[in-house]
Amino acid sequence: MKDLTVEQVSRSENLGSKKVQKIFNELSKIEITNQDWGMPKRLSLDEFSRRKGRGNFATILTDLDKSSLLEVIDSHKSDDIIKALKHIPQEVREQVEEVCVDMWGGFSKIIKEVFPNAKIVIDRFHVQKLINKNLNKIRLKLDLKGLENKILLMMAHSQLTELEQTKLETLLQA
């Protein structure tokens, strides 16, 4: 459930989205200290707004392999996050092989300082979102409007029928 949106959890659990957000906000206030993490290899760092549209960001750290929440840090400032994560024993932090993050620039500073042996992996959702946004801008700039054109440009080439491939080639040549 860690990768689901509030709306998806709401539907899945038959709860209102406000109720799900409230539960998440309450859980995120619980301070996790001296937790035995084991030796996680793959982590995820992400931020969320405690109050949508009003800032008030917090940062969560999860173990990707166990799908478990490890830390909730009541800040989105690099120095605060580093300070909070430095309480993790050095031997545990050195065992981390990769940390998955979005494209916020502060995460690389945090990972290099706290998890020195970890590779930085950009979350594919954020990469895809950026690609789609820019592809859409180009499509509209070239006046390639219409759902059919959008679908042709967004689909994997291998999933297109012969007719769709021909239409796409014509579209790209134009």
Z-matrix of the N, CA and C atoms (Angstrom, degrees):
N
C 1 1.448
C 2 1.525 1 111.09
N 3 1.337 2 118.88 1 -7.97
C 4 1.459 3 121.13 2 -174.42
C 5 1.526 4 112.95 3 -65.22
N 6 1.312 5 118.68 4 -23.01
C 7 1.453 6 121.10 5 -177.69
C 8 1.526 7 112.93 6 -97.61
N 9 1.331 8 117.10 7 5.97
C 10 1.454 9 120.15 8 -176.94
C 11 1.520 10 111.36 9 -90.44
N 12 1.317 11 115.23 10 150.59
C 13 1.461 12 120.04 11 175.52
C 14 1.523 13 108.83 12 -80.31
N 15 1.326 14 115.65 13 167.46
C 16 1.458 15 120.87 14 176.82
C 17 1.526 16 110.17 15 -56.64
N 18 1.333 17 116.40 16 -41.59
C 19 1.462 18 120.64 17 -179.45
C 20 1.525 19 111.72 18 -64.00
N 21 1.336 20 117.09 19 -39.89
C 22 1.459 21 120.72 20 -179.98
C 23 1.526 22 111.31 21 -67.44
N 24 1.338 23 117.09 22 -41.59
C 25 1.459 24 120.68 23 177.32
C 26 1.526 25 109.15 24 -64.84
N 27 1.314 26 115.98 25 -40.54
C 28 1.464 27 121.89 26 179.06
C 29 1.526 28 110.92 27 -55.94
N 30 1.332 29 116.15 28 -49.08
C 31 1.466 30 120.52 29 179.04
C 32 1.521 31 111.60 30 -66.02
N 33 1.326 32 116.01 31 -44.22
C 34 1.459 33 121.48 32 -177.41
C 35 1.530 34 112.36 33 -62.33
N 36 1.325 35 116.60 34 -38.03
C 37 1.460 36 121.25 35 -175.27
C 38 1.527 37 113.31 36 -101.88
N 39 1.339 38 116.89 37 4.69
C 40 1.465 39 122.15 38 -178.45
C 41 1.533 40 112.43 39 54.55
N 42 1.329 41 114.64 40 45.85
C 43 1.462 42 121.79 41 177.15
C 44 1.518 43 108.53 42 -123.07
N 45 1.317 44 116.41 43 154.27
C 46 1.454 45 119.50 44 174.99
C 47 1.515 46 110.41 45 -68.98
N 48 1.338 47 117.29 46 149.97
C 49 1.465 48 120.06 47 -178.15
C 50 1.523 49 111.64 48 -62.74
N 51 1.329 50 117.80 49 -32.82
C 52 1.469 51 120.35 50 177.76
C 53 1.529 52 110.49 51 -65.60
N 54 1.335 53 116.39 52 -38.24
C 55 1.463 54 120.94 53 178.87
C 56 1.529 55 110.24 54 -65.92
N 57 1.335 56 117.39 55 -43.92
C 58 1.463 57 121.40 56 178.91
C 59 1.521 58 109.98 57 -61.80
N 60 1.336 59 117.27 58 -44.80
C 61 1.467 60 121.15 59 179.29
C 62 1.523 61 110.24 60 -62.06
N 63 1.333 62 117.15 61 -40.56
C 64 1.471 63 121.27 62 179.58
C 65 1.531 64 110.62 63 -63.43
N 66 1.335 65 116.69 64 -44.35
C 67 1.464 66 121.12 65 178.82
C 68 1.529 67 109.70 66 -61.04
N 69 1.344 68 116.07 67 -46.15
C 70 1.460 69 119.75 68 179.81
C 71 1.525 70 111.05 69 -61.62
N 72 1.332 71 116.91 70 -43.05
C 73 1.464 72 120.97 71 179.26
C 74 1.524 73 111.13 72 -60.79
N 75 1.329 74 116.80 73 -42.64
C 76 1.468 75 120.55 74 179.82
C 77 1.531 76 110.71 75 -66.00
N 78 1.326 77 116.38 76 -44.17
C 79 1.467 78 119.35 77 179.13
C 80 1.522 79 111.53 78 -63.96
N 81 1.309 80 116.74 79 -33.96
C 82 1.465 81 119.52 80 -177.60
C 83 1.521 82 112.64 81 -72.37
N 84 1.323 83 117.65 82 -14.39
C 85 1.464 84 121.49 83 178.43
C 86 1.523 85 112.13 84 -82.69
N 87 1.332 86 116.18 85 -15.44
C 88 1.461 87 120.13 86 -178.58
C 89 1.520 88 108.52 87 -71.55
N 90 1.300 89 116.22 88 124.69
C 91 1.460 90 120.56 89 -179.31
C 92 1.521 91 109.12 90 -82.50
N 93 1.305 92 115.44 91 126.34
C 94 1.458 93 121.07 92 179.39
C 95 1.526 94 107.36 93 -102.59
N 96 1.306 95 116.80 94 115.94
C 97 1.457 96 119.83 95 -179.17
C 98 1.518 97 109.88 96 -133.09
N 99 1.315 98 114.67 97 150.87
C 100 1.460 99 122.06 98 177.07
C 101 1.530 100 112.61 99 50.30
N 102 1.287 101 115.67 100 36.05
C 103 1.458 102 120.65 101 179.04
C 104 1.529 103 108.47 102 -80.31
N 105 1.334 104 115.85 103 139.90
C 106 1.452 105 119.75 104 174.80
C 107 1.524 106 107.64 105 -83.14
N 108 1.284 107 116.02 106 105.43
C 109 1.462 108 121.89 107 -177.18
C 110 1.513 109 112.67 108 -81.21
N 111 1.291 110 117.59 109 -16.96
C 112 1.453 111 119.38 110 -168.06
C 113 1.527 112 106.45 111 77.26
N 114 1.301 113 117.14 112 -145.80
C 115 1.465 114 121.29 113 179.44
C 116 1.525 115 108.99 114 -125.97
N 117 1.306 116 118.26 115 76.54
C 118 1.470 117 120.09 116 -177.66
C 119 1.522 118 111.91 117 -65.77
N 120 1.320 119 115.04 118 144.14
C 121 1.468 120 121.09 119 179.30
C 122 1.526 121 111.37 120 -102.54
N 123 1.349 122 115.83 121 -36.30
C 124 1.467 123 120.10 122 -176.17
C 125 1.528 124 109.55 123 -126.13
N 126 1.333 125 115.00 124 123.94
C 127 1.457 126 120.91 125 -178.43
C 128 1.526 127 110.53 126 -120.91
N 129 1.317 128 114.58 127 165.10
C 130 1.452 129 121.39 128 173.53
C 131 1.522 130 108.10 129 -131.13
N 132 1.317 131 116.43 130 133.49
C 133 1.467 132 123.07 131 174.41
C 134 1.522 133 106.72 132 -115.25
N 135 1.314 134 116.76 133 129.67
C 136 1.470 135 119.75 134 179.92
C 137 1.519 136 108.62 135 -149.72
N 138 1.314 137 115.41 136 155.34
C 139 1.457 138 120.18 137 178.05
C 140 1.517 139 109.34 138 -110.82
N 141 1.309 140 115.29 139 157.05
C 142 1.459 141 120.28 140 174.19
C 143 1.517 142 108.00 141 -147.53
N 144 1.300 143 115.49 142 155.95
C 145 1.454 144 121.35 143 178.10
C 146 1.522 145 108.39 144 -94.67
N 147 1.314 146 116.05 145 125.82
C 148 1.464 147 119.70 146 178.89
C 149 1.525 148 111.01 147 -66.70
N 150 1.322 149 115.96 148 -26.83
C 151 1.467 150 121.38 149 178.04
C 152 1.519 151 107.17 150 -135.21
N 153 1.310 152 116.10 151 103.92
C 154 1.462 153 121.78 152 -175.43
C 155 1.524 154 111.71 153 -48.11
N 156 1.331 155 114.37 154 131.39
C 157 1.458 156 120.73 155 176.63
C 158 1.510 157 114.33 156 78.49
N 159 1.317 158 118.17 157 2.31
C 160 1.468 159 119.89 158 -176.52
C 161 1.520 160 113.00 159 -125.10
N 162 1.311 161 116.48 160 19.18
C 163 1.459 162 118.31 161 -179.42
C 164 1.510 163 110.06 162 72.51
N 165 1.342 164 116.59 163 -129.02
C 166 1.462 165 122.97 164 178.65
C 167 1.525 166 110.24 165 51.83
N 168 1.329 167 115.66 166 59.48
C 169 1.464 168 121.33 167 -175.40
C 170 1.525 169 112.84 168 -83.79
N 171 1.300 170 114.51 169 148.62
C 172 1.455 171 123.17 170 171.18
C 173 1.526 172 106.75 171 -129.34
N 174 1.319 173 116.00 172 165.55
C 175 1.462 174 121.28 173 -178.22
C 176 1.522 175 108.74 174 -125.08
N 177 1.328 176 115.94 175 137.71
C 178 1.463 177 119.73 176 178.32
C 179 1.527 178 109.77 177 -117.56
N 180 1.314 179 114.32 178 146.81
C 181 1.454 180 122.35 179 177.25
C 182 1.516 181 107.01 180 -122.40
N 183 1.338 182 116.58 181 125.71
C 184 1.458 183 120.49 182 -179.42
C 185 1.522 184 110.60 183 -126.99
N 186 1.320 185 114.88 184 152.69
C 187 1.456 186 122.50 185 173.23
C 188 1.528 187 105.60 186 -88.21
N 189 1.316 188 117.58 187 113.48
C 190 1.463 189 121.36 188 -176.30
C 191 1.522 190 113.13 189 -67.37
N 192 1.311 191 117.18 190 -33.96
C 193 1.461 192 119.90 191 -177.28
C 194 1.528 193 112.45 192 -74.25
N 195 1.315 194 116.98 193 -32.54
C 196 1.465 195 120.76 194 -179.82
C 197 1.528 196 112.25 195 -100.80
N 198 1.328 197 116.66 196 -4.45
C 199 1.468 198 121.67 197 -176.27
C 200 1.527 199 110.68 198 51.59
N 201 1.327 200 115.51 199 47.04
C 202 1.464 201 118.81 200 -177.80
C 203 1.522 202 111.03 201 -125.37
N 204 1.313 203 114.02 202 144.48
C 205 1.457 204 121.93 203 177.75
C 206 1.520 205 108.88 204 -76.46
N 207 1.334 206 117.11 205 128.82
C 208 1.454 207 121.14 206 -179.92
C 209 1.530 208 112.31 207 -105.77
N 210 1.311 209 116.42 208 -40.98
C 211 1.468 210 120.64 209 -176.77
C 212 1.515 211 110.36 210 -147.64
N 213 1.325 212 115.57 211 147.65
C 214 1.458 213 122.72 212 166.63
C 215 1.515 214 104.94 213 -125.68
N 216 1.313 215 116.22 214 118.94
C 217 1.460 216 122.29 215 -176.92
C 218 1.519 217 108.12 216 -109.14
N 219 1.298 218 115.60 217 126.06
C 220 1.461 219 121.02 218 -173.32
C 221 1.532 220 111.52 219 -81.18
N 222 1.324 221 115.30 220 52.74
C 223 1.462 222 120.38 221 179.36
C 224 1.523 223 108.84 222 -168.63
N 225 1.320 224 114.07 223 162.18
C 226 1.457 225 120.16 224 173.21
C 227 1.529 226 109.93 225 -126.77
N 228 1.311 227 116.54 226 19.23
C 229 1.467 228 121.50 227 178.47
C 230 1.521 229 108.28 228 -94.54
N 231 1.325 230 115.00 229 133.64
C 232 1.470 231 120.96 230 -176.80
C 233 1.518 232 112.63 231 -49.89
N 234 1.323 233 116.78 232 -50.16
C 235 1.467 234 120.09 233 -175.94
C 236 1.526 235 112.00 234 -63.14
N 237 1.332 236 117.32 235 -38.07
C 238 1.470 237 120.82 236 177.96
C 239 1.524 238 110.90 237 -66.08
N 240 1.323 239 116.08 238 -40.93
C 241 1.466 240 120.36 239 -179.34
C 242 1.527 241 110.12 240 -66.92
N 243 1.320 242 116.41 241 -43.84
C 244 1.471 243 120.89 242 178.27
C 245 1.522 244 109.90 243 -59.04
N 246 1.319 245 116.63 244 -47.41
C 247 1.472 246 121.52 245 -179.67
C 248 1.530 247 110.52 246 -59.02
N 249 1.328 248 116.47 247 -44.48
C 250 1.465 249 120.45 248 -179.17
C 251 1.524 250 112.04 249 -65.48
N 252 1.326 251 116.89 250 -37.76
C 253 1.463 252 120.22 251 -176.43
C 254 1.527 253 113.38 252 -82.93
N 255 1.313 254 117.41 253 -17.00
C 256 1.471 255 120.41 254 -179.77
C 257 1.529 256 111.87 255 -68.85
N 258 1.350 257 117.91 256 -14.35
C 259 1.471 258 119.09 257 177.20
C 260 1.531 259 111.72 258 -72.59
N 261 1.325 260 116.72 259 -15.41
C 262 1.458 261 120.86 260 176.34
C 263 1.526 262 107.26 261 -69.59
N 264 1.312 263 117.87 262 132.80
C 265 1.467 264 118.93 263 -179.40
C 266 1.540 265 111.81 264 -53.80
N 267 1.314 266 115.34 265 140.48
C 268 1.461 267 122.57 266 -178.57
C 269 1.525 268 111.54 267 -53.79
N 270 1.335 269 116.99 268 -41.22
C 271 1.473 270 120.26 269 -178.10
C 272 1.524 271 111.67 270 -62.75
N 273 1.325 272 117.37 271 -33.59
C 274 1.465 273 121.14 272 177.64
C 275 1.520 274 109.30 273 -71.77
N 276 1.333 275 116.58 274 -45.26
C 277 1.472 276 120.87 275 -178.52
C 278 1.525 277 111.60 276 -63.44
N 279 1.305 278 117.80 277 -33.88
C 280 1.468 279 121.00 278 -179.72
C 281 1.529 280 112.57 279 -73.10
N 282 1.331 281 118.13 280 -20.04
C 283 1.460 282 122.29 281 179.69
C 284 1.534 283 112.44 282 -79.41
N 285 1.322 284 117.45 283 -16.06
C 286 1.469 285 120.98 284 -177.28
C 287 1.524 286 108.90 285 -69.55
N 288 1.334 287 116.11 286 125.77
C 289 1.464 288 122.03 287 -176.64
C 290 1.515 289 113.39 288 -95.39
N 291 1.342 290 116.85 289 -31.53
C 292 1.467 291 119.24 290 178.61
C 293 1.516 292 110.60 291 -151.17
N 294 1.336 293 114.06 292 149.01
C 295 1.457 294 121.17 293 176.39
C 296 1.527 295 107.51 294 -130.20
N 297 1.314 296 115.03 295 122.38
C 298 1.457 297 121.95 296 -178.99
C 299 1.530 298 109.05 297 -92.26
N 300 1.337 299 116.20 298 129.68
C 301 1.464 300 121.78 299 -176.55
C 302 1.523 301 110.19 300 -141.38
N 303 1.325 302 115.50 301 169.70
C 304 1.462 303 119.10 302 170.14
C 305 1.533 304 107.31 303 -85.87
N 306 1.302 305 118.35 304 -166.69
C 307 1.463 306 120.34 305 -172.18
C 308 1.522 307 114.49 306 -92.24
N 309 1.336 308 118.25 307 13.86
C 310 1.454 309 120.43 308 176.51
C 311 1.526 310 108.94 309 -63.46
N 312 1.308 311 117.28 310 127.92
C 313 1.453 312 122.66 311 -174.47
C 314 1.516 313 115.33 312 -60.77
N 315 1.312 314 118.41 313 -28.37
C 316 1.455 315 121.55 314 -177.65
C 317 1.512 316 114.23 315 -67.35
N 318 1.312 317 117.23 316 -23.67
C 319 1.463 318 119.79 317 -177.40
C 320 1.530 319 112.23 318 -64.76
N 321 1.331 320 118.01 319 -36.78
C 322 1.474 321 118.63 320 -178.17
C 323 1.529 322 110.73 321 -64.45
N 324 1.321 323 117.49 322 -38.64
C 325 1.471 324 121.43 323 177.27
C 326 1.533 325 109.94 324 -61.28
N 327 1.311 326 115.94 325 -44.71
C 328 1.465 327 121.56 326 -179.06
C 329 1.522 328 110.43 327 -62.09
N 330 1.325 329 116.44 328 -49.37
C 331 1.465 330 120.84 329 -176.68
C 332 1.527 331 111.04 330 -62.69
N 333 1.324 332 116.89 331 -44.46
C 334 1.472 333 119.94 332 -179.25
C 335 1.522 334 111.43 333 -61.13
N 336 1.321 335 116.50 334 -36.70
C 337 1.463 336 119.59 335 -177.50
C 338 1.529 337 113.18 336 -82.96
N 339 1.321 338 117.42 337 -38.30
C 340 1.462 339 120.67 338 -173.94
C 341 1.525 340 112.64 339 -92.75
N 342 1.321 341 116.98 340 -38.59
C 343 1.466 342 121.78 341 -177.66
C 344 1.529 343 108.48 342 -120.92
N 345 1.322 344 117.80 343 76.04
C 346 1.475 345 121.97 344 -168.87
C 347 1.530 346 115.27 345 -62.13
N 348 1.327 347 119.00 346 -23.30
C 349 1.460 348 121.37 347 -177.65
C 350 1.520 349 113.29 348 -100.69
N 351 1.322 350 116.22 349 4.95
C 352 1.466 351 120.13 350 -174.48
C 353 1.519 352 112.01 351 -89.79
N 354 1.325 353 114.12 352 142.60
C 355 1.459 354 120.91 353 171.08
C 356 1.519 355 107.37 354 -84.85
N 357 1.326 356 115.85 355 146.27
C 358 1.458 357 120.98 356 176.95
C 359 1.523 358 107.65 357 -92.85
N 360 1.329 359 116.41 358 124.95
C 361 1.458 360 122.63 359 179.68
C 362 1.522 361 107.42 360 -118.02
N 363 1.329 362 115.94 361 124.08
C 364 1.458 363 120.02 362 178.38
C 365 1.525 364 108.51 363 -82.52
N 366 1.311 365 116.01 364 129.71
C 367 1.464 366 123.24 365 -179.87
C 368 1.523 367 109.50 366 -57.02
N 369 1.333 368 117.16 367 126.50
C 370 1.463 369 120.74 368 -175.83
C 371 1.522 370 112.30 369 -64.00
N 372 1.325 371 118.15 370 -27.34
C 373 1.463 372 121.01 371 177.19
C 374 1.528 373 109.90 372 -59.75
N 375 1.327 374 116.78 373 -44.28
C 376 1.459 375 120.49 374 -178.42
C 377 1.529 376 111.63 375 -71.05
N 378 1.319 377 116.44 376 -35.61
C 379 1.466 378 120.10 377 177.06
C 380 1.527 379 109.40 378 -65.06
N 381 1.344 380 115.87 379 -47.61
C 382 1.461 381 120.38 380 -179.96
C 383 1.523 382 111.31 381 -61.94
N 384 1.312 383 116.81 382 -40.10
C 385 1.471 384 121.68 383 178.97
C 386 1.530 385 110.29 384 -60.65
N 387 1.323 386 116.55 385 -43.71
C 388 1.461 387 121.34 386 179.30
C 389 1.528 388 111.00 387 -66.00
N 390 1.325 389 117.03 388 -42.85
C 391 1.465 390 121.05 389 178.46
C 392 1.523 391 110.41 390 -61.82
N 393 1.326 392 116.19 391 -47.24
C 394 1.472 393 120.56 392 -179.32
C 395 1.521 394 111.60 393 -61.49
N 396 1.316 395 116.49 394 -42.17
C 397 1.469 396 121.17 395 -179.73
C 398 1.528 397 110.22 396 -60.99
N 399 1.321 398 116.65 397 -46.77
C 400 1.461 399 120.64 398 -177.83
C 401 1.524 400 112.31 399 -72.45
N 402 1.326 401 116.95 400 -37.72
C 403 1.455 402 120.20 401 176.28
C 404 1.530 403 110.15 402 -62.56
N 405 1.306 404 116.55 403 -39.30
C 406 1.464 405 121.38 404 178.74
C 407 1.529 406 110.75 405 -64.48
N 408 1.334 407 117.27 406 -41.01
C 409 1.472 408 120.93 407 177.69
C 410 1.532 409 110.49 408 -60.30
N 411 1.337 410 115.63 409 -45.86
C 412 1.469 411 120.74 410 -179.71
C 413 1.527 412 110.22 411 -64.10
N 414 1.323 413 115.91 412 -43.97
C 415 1.465 414 121.14 413 -179.98
C 416 1.530 415 110.91 414 -58.18
N 417 1.324 416 116.22 415 -44.91
C 418 1.466 417 119.74 416 -178.84
C 419 1.535 418 111.50 417 -72.08
N 420 1.323 419 116.34 418 -35.10
C 421 1.466 420 120.72 419 178.05
C 422 1.525 421 110.79 420 -64.23
N 423 1.336 422 116.04 421 -35.59
C 424 1.466 423 121.32 422 178.83
C 425 1.532 424 111.74 423 -86.10
N 426 1.324 425 115.89 424 6.16
C 427 1.463 426 123.02 425 178.21
C 428 1.527 427 111.48 426 60.49
N 429 1.326 428 115.81 427 38.07
C 430 1.471 429 121.48 428 177.46
C 431 1.522 430 108.11 429 -97.23
N 432 1.309 431 115.04 430 61.68
C 433 1.459 432 120.54 431 -176.54
C 434 1.513 433 110.37 432 -80.20
N 435 1.302 434 115.43 433 168.79
C 436 1.455 435 121.05 434 178.36
C 437 1.505 436 111.89 435 103.45
N 438 1.319 437 115.13 436 143.98
C 439 1.460 438 121.48 437 -177.73
C 440 1.527 439 112.21 438 -62.58
N 441 1.327 440 117.37 439 -39.02
C 442 1.471 441 120.02 440 -178.76
C 443 1.527 442 110.81 441 -61.56
N 444 1.338 443 116.62 442 -44.57
C 445 1.473 444 119.85 443 178.47
C 446 1.521 445 110.99 444 -62.89
N 447 1.318 446 116.79 445 -41.35
C 448 1.462 447 120.70 446 -179.70
C 449 1.529 448 110.25 447 -62.69
N 450 1.321 449 116.13 448 -44.78
C 451 1.467 450 120.61 449 -179.68
C 452 1.527 451 110.65 450 -63.26
N 453 1.338 452 116.66 451 -43.22
C 454 1.469 453 120.02 452 179.85
C 455 1.526 454 111.31 453 -60.73
N 456 1.322 455 116.69 454 -40.40
C 457 1.458 456 120.81 455 -178.64
C 458 1.529 457 112.59 456 -74.26
N 459 1.315 458 117.25 457 -29.62
C 460 1.462 459 120.91 458 -173.84
C 461 1.533 460 113.66 459 -90.86
N 462 1.327 461 117.38 460 -22.77
C 463 1.469 462 119.84 461 -176.70
C 464 1.528 463 111.59 462 -76.13
N 465 1.317 464 114.28 463 150.74
C 466 1.461 465 119.76 464 173.74
C 467 1.526 466 108.03 465 -65.26
N 468 1.314 467 116.66 466 137.10
C 469 1.466 468 121.88 467 -177.09
C 470 1.526 469 111.07 468 -55.79
N 471 1.330 470 116.03 469 -37.54
C 472 1.468 471 120.27 470 -178.04
C 473 1.529 472 112.89 471 -67.08
N 474 1.319 473 117.45 472 -17.71
C 475 1.468 474 121.00 473 -178.78
C 476 1.528 475 112.62 474 -94.66
N 477 1.318 476 116.68 475 -4.72
C 478 1.467 477 120.13 476 -179.69
C 479 1.528 478 110.65 477 -82.21
N 480 1.314 479 116.04 478 143.47
C 481 1.466 480 120.45 479 173.40
C 482 1.527 481 107.83 480 -73.02
N 483 1.322 482 117.19 481 170.78
C 484 1.472 483 120.48 482 178.21
C 485 1.521 484 110.82 483 -60.08
N 486 1.314 485 116.62 484 -42.57
C 487 1.465 486 121.61 485 179.08
C 488 1.531 487 110.56 486 -62.38
N 489 1.344 488 116.70 487 -43.65
C 490 1.464 489 120.60 488 179.49
C 491 1.529 490 110.73 489 -65.88
N 492 1.336 491 116.97 490 -37.67
C 493 1.473 492 120.42 491 177.76
C 494 1.524 493 110.40 492 -63.28
N 495 1.329 494 116.65 493 -41.19
C 496 1.466 495 121.37 494 177.83
C 497 1.520 496 110.23 495 -63.51
N 498 1.326 497 116.84 496 -45.86
C 499 1.476 498 120.95 497 178.27
C 500 1.527 499 111.06 498 -60.69
N 501 1.337 500 116.46 499 -40.89
C 502 1.458 501 120.34 500 179.72
C 503 1.526 502 111.03 501 -64.95
N 504 1.323 503 117.31 502 -44.11
C 505 1.469 504 121.14 503 178.07
C 506 1.532 505 110.40 504 -60.16
N 507 1.313 506 116.64 505 -43.64
C 508 1.492 507 121.17 506 178.09
C 509 1.522 508 109.39 507 -62.18
N 510 1.316 509 116.27 508 -43.35
C 511 1.459 510 121.92 509 -178.71
C 512 1.537 511 110.32 510 -62.70
N 513 1.311 512 116.60 511 -45.19
C 514 1.460 513 121.12 512 -178.73
C 515 1.525 514 112.02 513 -69.19
N 516 1.333 515 117.27 514 -34.10
C 517 1.459 516 120.57 515 177.98
C 518 1.531 517 110.89 516 -68.19
N 519 1.326 518 115.74 517 -36.00
C 520 1.470 519 120.79 518 -179.97
C 521 1.522 520 109.28 519 -66.54
